[in-house]
Amino acid sequence: MPPRRTPRPAQLRAPAQPEDLRHAAYAAAPVTRRRALRAQVQADCRDLPGVYRMLGATGLVLYVGKAKRLRTRLLSYFRAARKGGRRDKQARILRHAHALEWEYAPDEFAALLRELRLIKLHRPRFNIIMNVDEAPRGWLMVTHGPVPALRMVMRSDDPEAAVLYGPFRRMWMLAEAARALADATGVRDCTLAPSQLPSAPQPLRRARKVAKPARSAAVVTEAPRAPACLRVELGTCPGPCIAPRVGPWDGADDYAARVHEVREFLAGRTSRPIATLRAAMHAASEAWHFERAGALKARVEALEWLEGRLQRFHAGADRLSFVYRAAGHDGTDRLYLVRRGTVRAELAPPATPEDEAALRALVDRVFHAPDGGEVPTHDMDEFYLVASWFRRHPGELARVTPIVPRAR
């Protein structure tokens, strides 16, 4: 019997017939309009690096792309449409395009960065449904708010993320590691929204019956809110979900310390959660609770797997700190200040002593300022773009000047 196929998560599943494509913004452009766009490209577009945007009938951005040679790339859309291939990606996009916009970039690397930022700004529909990865990927995140949670999510741009690491391919192993980390630290992993979480703890009490005069039914008073999951009763979560909704929470400092331990583990600065689980495993074994010891051993192995993946991530991020001097299409260079895989600044090379002094000051601020070791969530995609660029163009590493941040 063939193995059962795991369904793809909803946010990664591209609909076969997207309902929003029936909106006025996605109306098909007439043939005369496509001919006018082709003439516009032939007359005005140059074969330089840059990015382009295809707009719908209402001006909505439908697709964002980049090209090393803009004119050649844009004309390829019209060739694909002329061949009549309705299943062709380029033909499908052009069919809905009522307008074209493009802008030039100093070099191909700048075009890649600009494309990524425009996609994150506009979230064009065709960029989403045509770039869905068949293999599901997961991320680990710590949420915002006064009572953060540790969660496994299926997207790198989750708006609730304060800290995000990934992607990870072995989804089942990631789920086990997330639960093990939550249990070891006592951080909640539920999906309750911050508005559903009270601000102070309160003990659990059962509903009590109040005696009434004879021939009167017992009146049951309302009990405090019950825990949202079994973790509270098992002692692996402090239960912020059952606290009253007024007054300060006495356990806030303790919970903040738990969240700090999670973030330190994800940042590769501590292995304390593993040590906690390993100590519990040895204690269970010495007490002859072998079933519990076996379960704890599996959690230790899941956390060790996660720790190994995180160490590889941080080692790669540490190597991506340098000044990159990219060659422009017109013979001029451009400097990119990259720290831990994200572009923190970009500028033209210095031409005067004053420019050189300003560059030294900028390098000092970018590379020697305190850094928490966490790649900002909004820069996670940029981190992988930079890493991919130098992996695909190893010769460009000869144009970088490594910078070692000063210890503080």
MARSEVO-626241 format. One record per residue: x, y, z of N, C-alpha, C in turn. Coordinates in steps of 0.001 Angstrom, whole numbers, padded with zeros to 6 digits, always signed. Atoms other than C-alpha are relative to their C-alpha. Example, Ala and Ser with C-alpha at 12.3 -4.5 7.8 and 13.67 -1.06 7.14 Angstrom:
<sites>
+000890-001190+000000+012300-004500+007800+000900+001200+000000
-000820-001190-000060+013670-001060+007140-000770+001090+000730
</sites>
This chain:
<sites>
+000854-001198+000000+000000+000000+000000+000884+001240+000000
-000872-001177+000060+001564+003334-000994-000181+000875+001228
+000113-000849-001188+002339+005746+001846-000985+001133-000234
+000981-001076+000095-000314+008300+002576+000701+001329-000180
-000629-001284+000291+000547+011681+001148-000493+001057+000986
+000359-001045-000951+000644+014498+003690-000538+001207-000745
+000544-001164+000706-001632+017364+002590+000852+001230+000241
-000773-001216-000126+000076+020658+001940-000752+000999+000866
+000657-001004-000835-000607+023456+004451-000785+000986-000853
+000893-000868+000763-003355+025857+003413+000722+001214-000561
-000629-001208+000480-001075+028888+003151+001028-000279-001088
-000927+000338+001070+001226+026994+000756-000708-000595-001208
+000715+000677+001071-001484+025490-001409-000558+001015-000979
+000508-000921+001009-002068+027423-004634-001316-000514-000542
+001294+000472+000488-005745+027216-005621+000031-000274-001485
+000042+000349+001420-006454+025538-008946-000680+001091-000809
+000704-001090+000658-008894+028318-009865-000140+001147+000996
+000035-001057-001009-008028+031345-007716-001194+000922-000209
+001179-000846+000122-011203+033274-007012+000384+001450-000262
-000326-001402+000167-009355+036573-006853+000431+000341-001416
-000336-000285+001393-008275+036175-010489-001227+000438-000790
+001203-000466+000670-011886+036937-011377-000270+001471+000303
+000158-001402-000347-011541+040393-009844+000361+000865-001201
-000235-000894+001140-011457+043390-012188+001482+000244-000232
-001434-000255+000153-007749+043869-011498+000684-001071-000824
-000614+001106+000720-007051+040491-013116-000672-000251-001348
+000652+000164+001299-009128+041037-016251+001047-000122-001098
-000941+000203+001102-007406+039857-019423+000107+001268-000841
-000234-001183+000830-005842+042616-021493-000298-000320-001458
+000249+000246+001427-006934+042998-025135+001308-000145-000769
-001196+000225+000816-004506+041985-027860+000640+001319-000398
-000553-001300+000397-004125+045608-028950+000838+000607+001115
-000763-000539-001121-002929+046525-025467+001339-000701+000120
-001272+000723-000065-000282+043795-025474+000939+000453-001112
-000838-000504+001093+000943+045040-028851+000592+001364+000350
-000506-001316-000400+001243+048551-027450+001110-000138+001045
-001040+000227-001002+003241+047236-024477+001286-000492-000652
-001182+000509+000700+005575+045372-026811+000724+001137-000710
-000618-001143+000673+006169+048527-028837+000685+000921+001008
-000603-000830-001046+006862+050430-025608+001338-000575+000450
-001250+000638-000414+009511+047903-024555+001058+000150-001084
-000954-000103+001100+011153+047916-027982+000548+001412-000142
-000422-001382+000211+011299+051703-028049+000777+000575+001181
-000531-000705-001167+012244+052617-024479+000899-000823+000910
-000724+000809-000983+013722+049673-022560+001416-000308-000479
-001396+000289+000320+017495+049148-022442+000389-001348+000601
-000450+001316-000457+019368+045865-021939+000961+000148+001179
-000786-000224-001202+020582+046640-018408-000620-000778+001159
+000601+000652-001171+020100+045005-014989-001116+000864+000581
+001089-000757-000609+016884+045973-013271-001152-000893+000398
+001221+000703-000399+013420+045006-012061-001166+000556-000799
+001190-000425+000737+010020+045181-013718-001244-000415+000761
+001294+000276-000625+006414+045230-012584-001059-000064-001083
+001144+000110+000895+003338+044066-014469-001254+000352+000787
+001156-000542-000689+000146+045886-013535-001295-000448-000665
+001304+000393+000499-003493+044868-013870-000826+001184-000456
+000880-001027+000551-006475+046819-015157-000209+001159+000964
+000213-001048-000997-006809+048776-011888+001300+000585+000538
-001285-000465-000491-003088+049435-011426+000605-000873+001075
-000532+000931-000995-002627+046543-008993+001225-000720-000557
-001209+000705+000426+000854+045001-009162-000288-001496-000016
+000289+001423+000161+000386+041479-010531+001244-000861+000135
-001216+000812+000022+003991+040340-010848+001207+000924+000054
-001278-000706-000082+007497+041548-009981+001092-000966-000409
-001108+000835+000438+010591+040189-011692+001274+000809-000125
-001292-000674+000194+014264+040975-012147+000679-000618-001203
-000711+000505+001172+016599+040559-015082+001388+000619-000063
-001335-000532+000264+020252+040926-015905-000023+000880-001232
+000215-000804+001214+019103+042255-019296-001505+000213-000132
+001431-000266-000087+015718+043910-018943-000704-000126-001345
+000683-000004+001298+014870+044403-022619-000185-001421-000525
+000081+001384+000471+015654+040791-023521-001039-000784+000790
+000950+000735-000822+013638+039452-020581-001437+000398-000324
+001374-000438+000250+010559+041564-021275-000491-000444-001375
+000426+000441+001335+010504+040722-024983-000264-001500-000028
+000255+001444-000032+010618+037025-024074-001439-000300+000406
+001412+000187-000352+007136+037416-022551-000876+000048-001247
+000826-000144+001201+005721+038534-025887+000243-001153-000971
-000255+001168+000842+007452+035695-027736-000773-001209+000524
+000752+001117-000579+005886+033208-025304-001488+000130-000292
+001422-000200+000283+002440+034757-025814-000308-000244-001469
+000241+000177+001438+002827+034684-029598-000035-001475-000373
+000013+001435+000287+003500+030944-029487-001322-000646+000403
+001314+000528-000367+000049+030490-027956+000016-000978+001139
-000066+000947-001114+001206+028506-024940-000714+000538+001231
+000787-000535-001115-001566+029271-022445+000482-000542+001348
-000520+000554-001250+000114+027026-019864+001366+000578+000355
-001304-000585-000259+003402+028886-020194-000130+001108+001048
+000068-000971-001091+004140+030977-017100+000028+001426-000525
-000105-001359+000511+005184+034059-019048-001259+000414-000755
+001214-000320+000753+002157+033872-021346-001172+000255+000940
+001103-000179-000952-000220+033549-018383+000085+001353+000688
-000150-001294-000667+001229+036609-016663-000326+001134-000959
+000198-001084+000966+001259+038764-019798-001461+000141-000395
+001414-000043+000388-002352+037864-020547-000794+000972+000872
+000721-000882-000922-003448+039895-017491+000650+001375+000131
-000740-001252-000170-000935+042775-017856-000585+001103-000873
+000491-001178+000719-002384+046164-018806+001057+001095-000051
-001064-001004-000014+000781+048148-018028+001291-000645+000466
-001334+000469-000367+004515+047637-017608+000789+001160+000592
-000913-000978-000582+006926+049505-015361+001335-000693+000244
-001314+000573-000292+010653+048969-015008+000917+001084+000528
-001026-000902-000514+013623+050519-013279+001343-000709-000074
-001335+000575+000148+017336+049992-013745+000700-000066+001355
-000778+000187-001224+019765+048827-011068+001481+000104-000341
-001438-000126+000283+023525+049445-010720+000650-001310-000417
-000587+001299+000296+024253+045700-010914-001052-001067+000255
+000966+001082-000159+022568+042302-010820-000331-000261+001467
+000255+000200-001426+022957+041979-007045-001006+001023+000519
+000961-001033-000400+021129+045287-006562-001385-000307-000541
+001298+000361+000573+018383+044057-008884-000668-001100+000820
+000552+001064-000841+017944+040926-006761-000582+000557+001301
+000488-000593-001243+017616+042974-003575-001270+000806-000230
+001170-000822+000290+015162+045380-005185-001221-000868-000306
+001110+000904+000301+013031+042514-006520-000587-000572+001290
+000480+000578-001253+012828+040903-003081-000805+001017+000802
+000685-001011-000802+011832+044160-001388-001327+000416-000625
+001269-000329+000656+009169+044941-004000-001024-001118+000194
+000920+001128-000213+007683+041454-003652-000555+000038+001418
+000473-000068-001377+007504+041859+000128-000921+001194+000217
+000849-001186-000126+005938+045304-000317-001374-000215-000622
+001262+000117+000748+003279+044434-002907-000657-001375+000129
+000502+001384-000039+002905+040633-002447-000851-000300-001231
+000774+000234+001230+001869+040192-006102-000520-001432-000058
+000654+001305+000006-000521+037318-006659+000758-001013-000839
-000673+000963+000870+001418+035735-009528+001354-000413+000566
-001235+000420-000658+004654+035737-007528-000273-001068+001045
+000332+000953-001054+002863+033732-004828-000422-001339-000579
+000560+001272+000455+000900+031126-006782+000932-000736-000942
-000892+000665+000938+003727+030433-009241+001332-000370+000624
-001253+000337-000664+006507+030040-006690-000251-000789+001274
+000301+000845-001150+004890+027641-004250+000890-001236-000041
-000907+001148-000084+007401+025029-003127-000813-001259+000280
+000746+001243-000189+006055+021494-003464+000340-000665+001331
-000397+000609-001272+008040+020323-000442-000298+000975+001133
+000320-000920-001091+006591+021860+002753+001225+000304+000851
-001095-000437-000854+008969+023818+004946-000590+000641+001249
+000475-000565-001249+008644+024941+008526+001029+000923+000618
-000838-000930-000742+010026+027708+010703-000376-000068+001479
+000274-000167-001424+010325+028120+014460-000013+001485+000306
+000070-001423-000322+009230+031469+015823-000390+000205+001455
+000458-000506-001289+008819+033318+019091-000837+001225-000296
+000932-001059+000357+005842+035654+018979+000261+001276+000801
-000012-001265-000731+005480+039283+020051-000949-000085+001196
+000997-000117-001047+003492+040395+023074+000554-000199+001390
-000455+000147-001392+003686+040349+026867+000174-001448+000433
-000130+001426-000320+003321+036545+026945+000341-000740-001292
-000367+000612+001287+005282+035265+023903-000201-001508+000004
+000175+001440+000180+004739+031783+022536+001042-000517-000978
-000877+000695+000940+006973+029295+020736-000882-000811-000937
+000863+000686+000953+005375+028011+017545+000787-000451-001218
-000471+000417+001310+006115+026100+014376-000982+000549-001028
+000854-000612+001012+004791+027992+011340+000473-000423-001381
-000265+000460+001353+004696+027397+007599+000363+001131-000954
-000332-001127+000869+005687+030836+006307+001056+000859+000681
-001102-000792-000536+008677+033139+006709-000388+001439+000278
+000428-001378-000217+006633+036346+006881-001185+000075+000952
+001099-000010-000959+004309+035537+009761+000015+001313+000779
-000002-001320-000650+003222+038911+011210+000174-000054+001512
-000125+000104-001456+003313+037599+014790+001427-000280+000445
-001342+000455-000361+006999+036609+014667+000861+001142+000520
-001035-000897-000505+009513+038430+016856+001378-000573-000295
-001224+000722+000345+012243+035818+016261-000404-001172-000875
+000370+001046+000959+012222+033368+013360+001253-000713-000475
-001113+000798+000507+014548+030521+012338-000539-001080-000927
+000411+001011+000961+014331+028181+009374+000553+000340-001371
+001016+001051-000045+013422+026778+007004+000600-001369+000332
-000351+001378-000297+013508+023142+008092-000875-000912-000852
+000730+000900+000887+012512+020293+005779-000686-001147+000743
+000556+001158-000714+011897+017473+008268-001062+000506+000970
+001071-000639-000753+008547+018718+009471-000319-000741+001299
+000359+000755-001199+007805+015904+011904+001063+000154+001074
-001082-000169-000968+011224+016277+013531-000033+001408+000596
+000108-001367-000498+010755+020036+013806-001134+000123+001010
+001121-000035-000939+007378+019527+015484+000393-000620+001345
-000457+000632-001239+008968+017153+018023+000964+000914+000756
-000971-000883-000648+011802+019599+018686-000687+001216+000614
+000723-001156-000537+009384+022504+019153-000706-000356+001300
+000679+000413-001229+007344+020581+021713+001009-000267+001119
-001020+000271-001013+010505+019415+023509+000558+001295+000574
-000532-001278-000475+011846+022981+023704-001023+000723+000871
+001047-000634-000808+008507+024266+025002-000111-000668+001368
+000109+000712-001275+008334+021557+027675+001215+000247+000892
-001219-000172-000791+011961+022037+028752+000092+001386+000620
-000118-001377-000479+011606+025800+029183-001264+000514+000680
+001250-000475-000584+007949+026149+030177-000637+001138-000750
+000615-001045+000824+007077+028535+027348-001227-000581-000692
+001229+000496+000613+003555+028218+025988+000197-000202-001499
-000047+000243+001440+003089+026794+022483-001404-000011-000599
+001377-000036+000497-000658+027374+022124-000166+001145-000990
+000280-001008+001026-002261+029569+019478-000934+001091+000497
+000856-001058-000531-004196+031859+021822+000560+001367-000362
-000404-001362+000326-004114+035490+020734+000293+000771+001282
-000298-000785-001209-002688+038108+023149-001248+000533+000692
+001229-000517-000605-006207+039478+023681-000712-001050+000844
+000625+001076-000762-007234+036077+025070+000779-000355+001257
-000855+000345-001135-004437+036015+027648-000148+001033+001103
+000057-000925-001136-005042+037570+031089+001397+000430+000407
-001297-000563-000389-002291+039457+032843+000524-000515+001325
-000471+000471-001309-002068+037655+036225-000489-001414+000259
+000394+001388-000250-002179+034056+037501-001062-000112+001075
+000962+000263-001060-004897+032574+039620-000113-001500+000156
+000068+001453-000197-005241+029124+041207-001276-000581-000579
+001175+000697+000514-007589+026572+039742-000938-000347+001150
+001001+000369-000996-010808+026072+041664-001175-000641-000718
+001168+000654+000572-013739+023806+041030-001262+000797+000345
+001268-000660-000287-017294+025073+040860-000546-000522+001324
+000524+000418-001293-018915+025009+044288-001507+000251+000053
+001446-000123-000159-022535+024559+045245-000314+000816+001256
+000413-000848-001114-024217+027128+047495-001358-000477+000497
+001259+000514-000562-026927+025822+049863-001067+001078+000010
+001146-000905+000014-030360+027403+049543-001090-000566+000913
+001100+000534-000819-033554+027092+051520-000586-001255-000606
+000613+001253+000458-035504+023852+051274-000834+000225-001240
+000765+000014+001239-037215+022974+048003+000569+000974-001046
-000643-000869+000992-034743+025156+046099+001219-000728-000548
-001121+000699+000628-032249+023767+043616+001312+000680+000361
-001323-000559-000289-028569+024223+044316+000426+000939-001122
-000479-000985+000966-027039+027243+042602+001496-000216-000199
-001406+000237+000314-023727+026664+040852+000637+001311-000410
-000699-001232+000361-021364+029608+040784+000969-000263-001131
-000897+000133+001149-019149+030254+037792+001426-000237+000481
-001380+000321-000378-015715+028679+038104+000974+000843-000810
-001018-000684+000795-012526+030398+037005+000266-000754-001293
-000255+000591+001307-011415+029748+033485+000886-001232+000117
-000775+001239-000010-010099+026221+032893+001215+000142-000897
-001182-000081+000858-006663+025656+031358-000327-000379-001426
+000272+000243+001413-006518+025646+027580+000541-001346-000455
-000567+001274+000430-004476+022431+027419+000506-000758+001225
-000469+000850-001093-003035+019606+029503+001365+000415+000540
-001341-000360-000450+000388+021237+029778-000031+000675+001368
+000090-000650-001311-000786+023315+032742-000105-001042+001103
+000178+001036-001018-001924+020248+034673+001229-000891+000116
-001209+000824-000037+001262+018371+033718+001193+000771+000542
-001067-000800-000568+003378+021255+034989+001053+000447-000986
-000988-000433+000994+005156+022044+031704-000292+001391-000543
+000328-001368+000409+003502+025475+031279-000568+000720+001215
+000516-000722-001172+002826+028166+033931-001456+000407-000132
+001424-000259+000156-000652+028691+032469-000416+001450+000025
+000463-001395+000039-000929+032392+031645-001428+000132-000517
+001356-000055+000548-004231+031542+029949-001073-000063+001075
+001020+000133-001048-005989+030995+033305+000135+001081+001055
-000158-001089-000955-004889+034176+035046-001163+000976-000129
+001065-001000+000106-007420+036924+035869+000389+001109-000964
-000232-000994+001035-007761+039766+033401+000328+001386+000551
-000338-001301-000573-006900+042588+035818+001158-000180+000964
-001091+000042-000951-003890+043446+037920+001279-000525-000605
-001286+000486+000509-000179+042702+037444+000152-001497+000206
-000246+001437-000077+001015+039168+036869+001278-000226+000790
-001169+000241-000847+003355+038015+039639+001036-000870-000698
-000925+000901+000678+004864+035411+037319+000587+000557-001276
-000468-000576+001266+005750+037849+034527+001515-000091-000128
-001464+000043+000061+009452+038020+035431+000493-001419-000250
-000388+001396+000204+009716+034241+035648-000268-000431-001437
+000314+000392+001379+007998+033820+032286+000953+000677-000976
-000961-000688+000866+010274+036439+030703+001335-000735-000012
-001248+000771-000057+013260+034385+031903-000112-001271-000830
+000209+001200+000819+011768+031294+030256+000118+000333-001486
-000069-000413+001408+011328+033140+026954+001437+000341-000380
-001406-000332+000259+014885+034464+027230+000825-001264-000229
-000727+001262+000183+016157+030894+027580-000275-000599-001377
+000330+000486+001342+014306+029891+024395+000771+000778-001054
-000688-000825+000998+015774+032810+022469+001506-000234+000030
-001424+000301-000101+019259+032061+023787+000318-001339-000663
-000220+001301+000642+018931+028444+022652-000076+000137-001521
+000139-000176+001445+017723+029461+019185+001162+000801-000578
-001140-000794+000454+020586+031967+018957+001319-000750+000136
-001208+000809-000098+023079+029187+019721+000906+000360+001155
-000837-000443-001107+024285+030644+023029-000161-000835+001267
+000162+000866-001170+023072+027965+025460-000566-001347-000430
+000569+001342+000188+022266+024247+025634-000770-000427+001243
+000654+000313-001268+020436+024479+028950-001276-000830-000168
+001197+000852+000134+017099+023051+027649+000341-001477-000184
-000405+001397+000176+018921+019891+026551+000459-000585+001328
-000465+000478-001307+020626+019611+029932-001174-000243+000950
+001179+000174-000859+017248+020037+031671-000702-001316-000297
+000671+001243+000376+015663+017203+029710+000866-001217+000304
-000875+001141-000267+018714+014975+030079+000021-000328+001496
+000038+000247-001448+018690+015423+033867-001307-000680+000401
+001286+000640-000294+014988+014539+033966-000017-001443-000486
-000067+001364+000536+015698+011467+031819+000774-000911+000952
-000789+000813-000923+018407+010213+034193-000765-000236+001303
+000765+000166-001239+016163+010836+037205-001112-001026-000177
+001063+000978+000258+013316+008861+035626+000569-001408-000104
-000615+001316+000132+015673+006010+034771+000404-000559+001360
-000402+000460-001328+017053+005844+038319-001205-000384+000853
+001227+000342-000737+013469+005744+039619-000737-001167-000636
+000573+001147+000712+012755+002813+037251-001262+000380-000782
+001106-000438+000860+010264+004902+035262+000511-000018-001445
-000696+000143+001279+011639+003536+032017-000818+000532-001180
+000812-000530+001100+008694+004522+029840+000165+001516-000107
-000207-001447+000013+009044+008167+030854+001424+000334-000431
-001385-000242+000402+012821+007948+030464+000160-000138-001508
-000068+000156+001449+012356+006682+026911-000606+001180-000730
+000619-001171+000624+010008+009552+026070+000911+001219+000105
-000919-001124-000170+012483+012063+027497+001227-000145-000886
-001140+000217+000890+015308+010471+025511-000331+000445-001417
+000408-000424+001341+013342+011036+022291-000021+001522-000101
+000020-001464+000025+012897+014699+023241+001413+000571-000001
-001399-000442+000015+016603+015074+023974+000572-000125-001408
-000504+000200+001360+017410+013638+020542-000591+001025-000965
+000615-001005+000868+014929+016012+018878+000654+001361+000200
-000647-001288-000261+016510+019021+020599+001440+000008-000489
-001368+000070+000519+020023+017844+019698+000000+000143-001517
+000128-000183+001453+018896+017589+016068-000198+001469-000334
+000257-001419+000248+017550+021146+016217+001237+000835+000285
-001206-000751-000345+020704+022412+017923+001043-000110-001106
-000950+000167+001093+022841+020943+015137-000359+000841-001211
+000433-000821+001139+020761+022652+012448+000219+001479+000282
-000187-001408-000349+020899+025964+014305+001477+000382-000011
-001430-000293+000030+024678+025734+014691+000485+000216-001423
-000364-000184+001406+025023+025333+010927-000505+001340-000509
+000560-001282+000422+022754+028335+010404+000861+001159+000494
-000763-001110-000569+024738+030591+012752+001423+000038-000550
-001336+000012+000601+028075+029443+011324-000037+000651-001375
+000142-000635+001306+026845+030442+007869-000231+001488+000118
+000263-001428-000180+025561+033784+009156+001265+000744+000403
-001233-000658-000434+028877+034584+010850+000969+000200-001155
-000899-000145+001150+030722+034022+007571-000461+001099-000954
+000535-001005+000922+028463+036514+005780+000028+001381+000640
-000207-001349-000520+029885+039680+007347+001209+000583-000716
-001074-000549+000832+031922+041756+004915-000492+001231-000742
+000310-001077+000942+032072+044725+002567+000143-000577-001400
+000032+000584+001343+031105+043591-000933+000073+001126-001022
-000188-001011+001048+032375+045654-003871-000482-000605-001319
+000605+000568+001207+030054+044775-006763+000315+000867-001208
-000297-000709+001246+030962+045681-010337-001298+000377-000696
+001199-000476+000670+028318+047803-012049+000055-000219-001498
+000070+000222+001449+027142+047493-015653+000705+001094-000782
-000622-001119+000706+028652+050887-016532+001462+000187+000385
-001398-000077-000383+032096+050155-015112+000248+000572+001380
-000153-000527-001356+031477+051779-011731-000347-001083+001019
+000250+000973-001059+031468+049836-008476-000981+000568+001028
+000886-000397-001101+029069+049888-005544+000319-000867+001208
-000342+000693-001236+029731+048953-001923-001268-000415+000745
+001096+000524-000816+027378+046760+000104+000582-000460+001326
-000448+000392-001329+027903+046454+003850-000939-001093+000508
+000803+001176-000341+026684+042950+004754+000428-000502+001375
-000275+000554-001333+026444+041834+008378-000957-001145+000271
+000771+001219-000270+025276+038308+009203-001057-000238-001072
+000851+000375+001119+023788+037875+005758-001034+001008-000417
+000962-001016+000408+021726+041065+005561+000736+001282-000368
-000621-001230+000481+022596+044243+003677-000424+001138+000921
+000312-001072-000950+022809+046999+006300+000161+001384-000619
-000190-001297+000660+023970+049798+003954+000597-000244-001378
-000597+000049+001337+024928+050450+000333+000295+001420-000447
-000435-001330+000402+026798+053360-001198+001052-000115-001084
-001052-000050+001010+029200+054427-003927+001363+000005+000687
-001337-000022-000600+032947+053953-003304+000437+001434+000284
-000427-001369-000340+034615+056956-001644+000885+000594-001089
-000782-000702+001021+036069+059537-004007+000893+001073+000599
-000770-001055-000658+037498+062047-001507+000398-000470+001396
-000347+000358-001385+039216+061893+001900-001190+000110+000952
+001195-000122-000844+035962+063102+003459-000908-001217-000163
+000810+001196+000240+034113+060199+001807+000597-001218+000701
-000648+001131-000656+036685+057740+003149-000223+000040+001515
+000252-000123-001439+036271+059092+006680-001448-000368+000326
+001407+000339-000222+032485+058809+006374-000225-001504-000132
+000131+001446+000166+032842+055219+005130+000531-000737+001220
-000554+000655-001197+035062+054266+008087-000966+000124+001182
+000967-000180-001090+032517+055728+010493-001219-000896-000199
+001156+000853+000281+029695+053843+008762+000331-001465+000264
-000423+001377-000252+031642+050562+008863+000052-000273+001503
-000075+000183-001451+032254+051079+012580-001393-000147+000601
+001363+000088-000537+028537+051638+013242-000670-001311-000393
+000696+001186+000497+027371+048709+011112+000568-001277+000601
-000615+001279-000365+029883+046042+012114+000400-000110+001465
-000503+000070-001369+030971+046970+015628-001038+000393+001039
+001075-000254-000956+027660+047923+017196-000472-001325+000579
+000502+001261-000585+026110+045341+019560-001018-000653-000916
+000934+000759+000839+024220+042611+017741-000456-001209+000795
+000543+001083-000814+021926+040089+019358+000231-001385-000545
-000218+001313+000586+022926+037279+017014-001217-000566-000681
+001223+000461+000642+019390+037015+015663-000201+000771-001295
+000322-000657+001257+018614+037725+012026-001422+000529+000116
+001367-000528-000114+015597+040096+012050-000949-000768-000901
+000950+000810+000761+012466+038323+010866-000275+000589-001366
+000286-000595+001297+011881+040844+008105+001177-000119-000958
-001176+000169+000845+015416+040131+006796+000320-001461-000270
-000310+001415+000162+015209+036328+006814+000115-000376-001473
-000074+000303+001427+014464+036105+003083+001239+000628-000625
-001196-000655+000528+017271+038567+002398+001255-000787+000369
-001138+000826-000413+019687+036392+004373+000201-001152-000978
-000124+001126+000916+018935+033411+002135+000307+000461-001420
-000336-000528+001322+019125+035580-000981+001499+000280-000096
-001435-000306+000010+022621+036811-000062+000820-001286-000004
-000731+001268-000036+023786+033292+000808-000069-000705-001348
+000161+000649+001303+022388+031953-002468+000815+000704-001076
-000752-000758+001008+024044+034736-004482+001473-000419-000014
-001420+000353-000040+027548+033884-003303+000218-001499-000198
-000122+001424+000307+026878+030150-003551-000043-000224-001514
+000109+000147+001455+025897+030549-007223+001081+000771-000741
-001057-000792+000625+028645+033094-007935+001225+000005+000915
-001139+000063-000935+031692+031903-005934+001124+000955-000369
-001036-000943+000395+033953+034170-007976-000165+001370+000630
+000244-001305-000617+032317+037196-006336+000608+000102+001394
-000624-000045-001323+033886+036198-003014+001365+000673-000044
-001278-000697+000132+037138+037626-004370-000170+001510+000129
+000271-001432-000061+035469+041055-004239-000498+000434+001384
+000474-000354-001341+034615+040968-000522+001182+000225+000929
-000980-000261-001054+036578+042335+002431-000617-000410+001327
+000613+000460-001263+035776+040330+005597+000198+001015+001121
-000044-000875-001169+035000+042344+008717-000301-000846+001227
+000212+000731-001251+035372+040823+012179-000474+000993+001047
+000497-000928-001025+033142+042624+014717+000838-000071+001271
-000751-000045-001253+034962+043751+017849-000831-000573+001130
+000694+000543-001174+034097+041892+021035-000329+001130+000962
+000441-001038-000938+032123+043969+023525-000288-000599+001361
</sites>
